[in-house]
Amino acid sequence: METLVAINSAANSIVWGPPMIAALVGVGILLTFVTRGIQFLRFPFAVRQVLGGLGSKAVGEGTVTPFQALSTSLAATVGVGNIAGVSTAIASGGPGVLFWLFVSGVLGMATKFTEIAISLHYREKDAGGAMRGGPMYVLARGLRLPWLGAAFAAFTALAGFGSGNLTQANSVADVAETSFGAPPYISGLILASIAALVILGGIRRIAEVAQVLVPGMCLLYFAAALYVAVKNAGALPDVVHLVLSSAFSGQAAVGAFVGASVREAVQFGIARGLFSNEAGLGSAPIVHAAAITDHPVRQAAYGIFGVFVDTLVICMLTGFVVLSTGVWTSGGTGASLSAQAFRIGLPGEWGDSFVSVGVILFGFSTTMGWVYYGETAITYLLGIKAALPYRMAWVGCMYLGAVGSLPLIWSLSDTLNGLMAVPNLVAILGSLGLLRRLIAEFFSAEP
């Protein structure tokens, strides 16, 4: 097992090495120019679409409402990484990580917008009447590269079991045992049972649960982090100065923090942002393609808002909590570092419990979003009859993830996520002309 982990870790370092990071960032920069800075100029429009759409009926074809699609997408991206991943990035790359995380989020807004727009243009109904879409449809129908579309679908169907299922269940069970004394087999049974009630109902039931659970848990996390931020408001100027100076000059050793170079700040910051919002991986367009809408660009605006919430709000707040409380110099990492920060920032004994509950909610929500990604991928490859067996296998793997040890699965799922990005970037770069036409068509008619 150790040998396999070492081999895959070496492969993972290549897949997620500097060339991949540079490609994702470069595409984000290119799309910012191609769309004429749509994440800046049209951000107010995106907010109006999301908030205004809550009380109005969507018009057009689709399976779920636009807000349900956004909630399901956020369910997949707002996960354990927003709590543990940001802390780990700071512990590895220093405070400057937050600046580069912010940059990757801003660029990711343009990438996510593009992915969704082109995926909705090429979406189609499956044999059961549900709307399906994603990079595989763009590659097959738009670019006439069905083999590459099939490769993307295969990577997605397999990656889902790793990053969206086994690893999430393992994190939830670990926290439940550490914080509440629940044995892994009990956590696994509870997780699998709840998942079965939601997941076996298909995308409509998943979306119905997501539209309640995701806003609720995001608002809860936002409120707690904002409380700490307001409590430590006096530290804001020092934190901002620390972040900016470390982003461009590195960070010397402080306390138990061993120091970090500018290269490490850039690498860990950008990578954390990309891992968190998944812009460039091609996953979110799969569920957005199921939304009821009259034009691809209208739903694509929801993608801008989604990256904003995931990266520029939740991740940045986590970073501020960790930095403003001073725990980043303690030598801790991951969820324990976040728990330490909230323990200091929140009144009473709420800190540990808050982070524990957050990991459980975020971890479970991620499984809801990813099962639909994997289901759509397997349906694309094998047909509609494969959807239900995939969901059933998903539920079973949640129990296995809770009770198992998964060093190889963690590493392998990261590799498969990276491999998803390759065909997705081909789909994006091959659809720039279509993207320009869609934007011009929509905004010329939009009052």
N, C-alpha and C positions, 0 to 999 in steps of 0.2 A: 504493500500500500504506500509506504513512504517513497518508494522509487517512482510509482505512478504520479504521486503528488509532485515530486521534484521535476519529472518530465513535463507535466502539464503546467507547472509554474514557469518553466523555461519557455514553453509555448505561449503562455499568457503574457509574459514580458515582451514577447515579439508582437502579439496581436494588439496589446494595449501600450506598445512602446511609443516613442516620439513620433514616428511616421503617422500612426493612427490619430494621436492627439493633434498633430499639426494638420491632418486632413480635415478633422471635424471642426477645428477652429478656422481653418482656411475657408471651408465651405460656408461657415457662419458669416465670415467677413464678406465673401463674395455675394451671398444672398442679401446681406444688408445693403449692398450697393445695387443689386439687381432689383430689389423691392423698394429702393429709394428710402431706406430707413423705416420700413413699415412698422417696426416695433416701437419707434419713437412717434412718428407722425400719426399713426392710426391707433395708438394705445388708448386714447379716450374712446374711440369707436369700439374697441374690444371690450372695454369696461361696460359701455352702454349695452352692447349685445348680451353680455352675461347677466348683468343686473336687470336690464329691461326685459330679457327673455323669461325671467322667473314668473312673471305674471301674465304672459301672453302665450297664445297657442302657436306652435311652430307650423310653418307652411312648407309643403313639399313632400318628397318621398323619404322614407327612412323607417327605422325600427324603434328607436328610442328618442326621447327629447334631446335637444342640444345640451341642456344642463346635465342631464343624466349621462350623456357621453363624456362631458367634461369631468363629472364626478368620478366616473369609472376610470378615466385616464389618470386622474389625480390619485385614485385609490392605488394604482399600480406604481406611481412615481413617488408619492409621499409615503415613505417607508422608514425602516430602521436607519437607513443612511442619513436621513435628515437629523437624527438624534446622535447616533453613534458615529456615522461617517464623517460629519463635520468636525467633531471633536478629535477623531483620529487624524484627520487632515491637518488640523492646527498643531497637534502633538508631533506630527512628522515634519511639517513645513513651516511652522511658525505663524504668527499673526498675519503676515502678508498673504497667506492663503486666502483670506476673506476677500481681498481686492481682486485676485484672479478668479475666484469663484463668482464674484459679481460680474466680471467681464464675460465669463463663459455663459452666465445666465442671460445677459443682454444679447449675445450672439445666438444663443440657443432659441430665443424668441423668434428670430427670423427663420431659423432652420425648422422649428416646429410648425410655424405658419405654412411654410412651403410644403413640408411632408403631407400635412393634412389637406391642403388645397388640391394637390395633384392626385392624392389617393381618392378623394371624393369625386373627382372628375371621371375616374376609371372604375368606380365601384359598380357592382351588379348584384342582382338578387340570386340567392342560392336556390336549390331545388325545393326548399321548404318555405320560400317566400321572404326570408330575412335578408336584409341588405348587408353585403360583405364588401370589404375593400382593404387596401393596404399596399405596401410596396410590391408584393408579388403580382398584384393585378396591374400596377403601373408598368412593371417590367415585361409582363406577358402581353398585355393589350396595347400599351403605349409604345414600348421600345422594341417589341417583337423579340424578347429575350426570355422565353418561357423557362428555359433551363436555369437561368439565374433567379427567376421568380420562385421556382421550385426549391432552389438552394436556400433562399431567404426563408421560405416557409418551413423547411426542415430545421434550420437553425433555430427558428422561433419556437417551434413545437417542442424541441428538446430543451432549449434554454429555459422555457417556462417552468419545467419541472425542477430546474436548479435554482435560479435566482428568484422565481416567483412562487415556489412551493416548498421544497425541502429545506432550504436555508432559512426561509421565513418561519416555518414551523419550528425549526430547531432553535432559533433565537427566542421565539415566544415561550417555548417550553423551558429554556434555560433561565429566562427572567422569572417565569412563574415559579420555578423551583427555588431560585436564589432568594426572591423577595417574599414569596408567599408559602413556601414549603410544599408546593404541589409536585408529586412525582411525575416524571415525564410521561408515563403511560396514561395517567389521568388527563394531563394537558392534551395529549395526543387524541384521546377519545373525545374530549370536549370540542377540540378544534375540528376534528373530522366530522363530528355530528352537526355542528353549526354550519360548517362549510357545505355539507350535503343538503341542508335545508335551503341554502341560498343558491349554490352553484348548479345543482341538478335542475333548477328551474330555468336555466338558460339566461341569455343576455337581458331579457326584460326584468326578471327577478333580481339579477345582479345589479342592474342599473337602479332599480327601485330602492334597494338597500343602500347602494353607494351614495345616492343623492341625499340621504339622511345622515349616514355614518360619516362620510368624508367631510362635509362642511362642519359637522358637529365637532369632530376631533381636531380639525384645523383651527377652529375658533377657540377651542379649549387650550390648545398649545399656544396659540397666538396670545391669548389673555394671560397665561402664566408667564410666558417669556416677556411680554410687554410690562407686566408687573415688576419683574426683575430689572428690566431696562429703565423704567421710570424711577425705581428705587435707587438705581446706580447712575442716574442721569448725569450727575456731576463728573463721572468718569468718562463720559462720551468724548470730549475733546482729546483726552489722552489716548483713548482707544483708537480713534480715527487717526491720530498722529502715528501711533504704533503700527497700525495696519498699513498705512501708506509708506512709512519709512522702511518697514520690513519687506514690503512688496518689491522695492527697488534696490535695497542694499543688504537684504538678508537679516538674520536675527542672531545675535550672539547668545551664548549660553546664559540662562537665567534660572537660578534655583536648580530644580531637577531637569529642566529643559536643556538639551544638549547643544542647541544651536542649529541653524539651518541656513542654507545659501539661497540666493535669489532663484536659482534653477529649481531648487526643491519647492520653494513657495509657488512658483509658476506651475510646476508639474502637479503638485498635490491639489492646488486650488482649481485649476482647469479640469483635472480629472474628476475631482469630487463633484463639480458642477455638472459635468457630462453624465456621470453615473447617476446623479440625483434626478435630473430632469429628462434624461434619456433622449435629448434632442440629437438627431442624427442616427439613432438606432432603428427607427422606423416602426416602433411598437405602438405609440399612441395613435397614429393614423388609423390603425386597425379598428379601434372602437369609435373614433370620431366618424369613420366612414359609415357607421350605422345610424348616425343622427338624422333626424327629420329636418331638412333644410331645403331652401329654394336655390342655393348657389354655393359652390365649394368655398369661396372666399368668406362668406358669412360664418360658416362653421370654423374655418381656419383661424378666424379672429379669436375663437375660444382657446386655441393653442397658445397664442401670445399671453393670454391671461393665466393659463395654467402654469407656464414656466415662471411667470412673475410670482405666483403664489408659492410654488415649490421652492424656487431657488432664491429669489430676491426678497422674499418675506420670511419663510420658515427657516431656511438654511442660514440666512444672515442674522436672524434673531438668535438662533442657537449659538452662532459664533460670538455675538455680542455678549450673551449670557456667560459663556466660557471665559471670555477675555475680561469683562468688567468685574467679575468676581475674583479674578487673579488665579484661578485654579490651573490655568494652562501651564504654569511653571512647576506644577507638582510632580510631573513625570507620569501622570495617569493618562489613559487613552480610552477611546470608545465610549460605550454607554456609561461606564463607571465615572468617567470624567464629566460627562453631562450631568449625571446624578449628583456628583459632588458640587457642581456649580448651582444647580437648582436647590440643593440642600442648604446652601448658604443664602441664596436669593429669596426663597419662599419661606413663609412663616412656619414655625412648628416643625413637624417631622414630615411635611408634605413633599419635600424634594425627591427622596428616594421613591416614594409611592407614585409620584407624578411621572417620573421617567419610566418606571416599570409599566404602569398602565399605558403610557404612550407607546412603548415598544410593542406591547400586546396588540393595541388597536391598530397601529401603523402596520405591523407585521401581518395581521389578519386581512386588512384592507388590500394589501399588496397582492395577496393570493387571489382576491376577487377580480382584480383587473387583469392579472396575468393569465388566468384560466381562459378568459375570452380570447386573448391574443393567441394562445396555443390552440384553442379550439378552432378558431378561424383558419389558422395555418394548417391544421390537420384536415379540416374540411376542404381546403383548397387542394390538398394533395390526394385525399382518398374519397372525398364526397361527403354528403350530409350524414350518411349512416355512421360515420366515424365520430361524430360530435359527442353523442351520449357516452360511448365507451371511454372517450378521452376524459370527460368530466368525472366518470366513476373512478378511473385510474388516478385522477387528480386527488380525489377525496382520500383514497387509500394511501397515497404518497404523503399526505399531510401527517398521517399517524406515523409513518416510517420516519419522516423528518424529525418529528418530535422526540422519538426514542433513540435515534441513531446518532453516530458520530460522522461528520460530513466534511473532512478536510479536502478530499478530492472533489466532492460535489461543488463546494464553494469555488475552488479554482477553475473547474471545468465550466461552470455556469458563466463566470466572467469571460472565459475564452469564447464561448458561444455567443454571448452578448456582443463581443467585439466583432465576431464574424458576421453578425446581422448587419453591422454598419456598412460593410463593404458593398453588397448589392444595393442597399438603400441609398448610399451616396451616388452610385451609378444611376439609379432611378431619378434622383434629384437633378444631377448634372445633365441628364438627358432630357429633362423636362423644363428647362429654363424658358424656352420660347412659349410653351403652354402657360407657364406661370405668369409671364408678362401679359399674355392675352387675357387670362382670367382676372388679373388685377385691374387692367384697363376696362374690361367689360363691366365688372361689378361697380367700380367707383364712378364710372361715367353715368351709370343709371341710378346710383344711390344719391338721394337728395342730401 
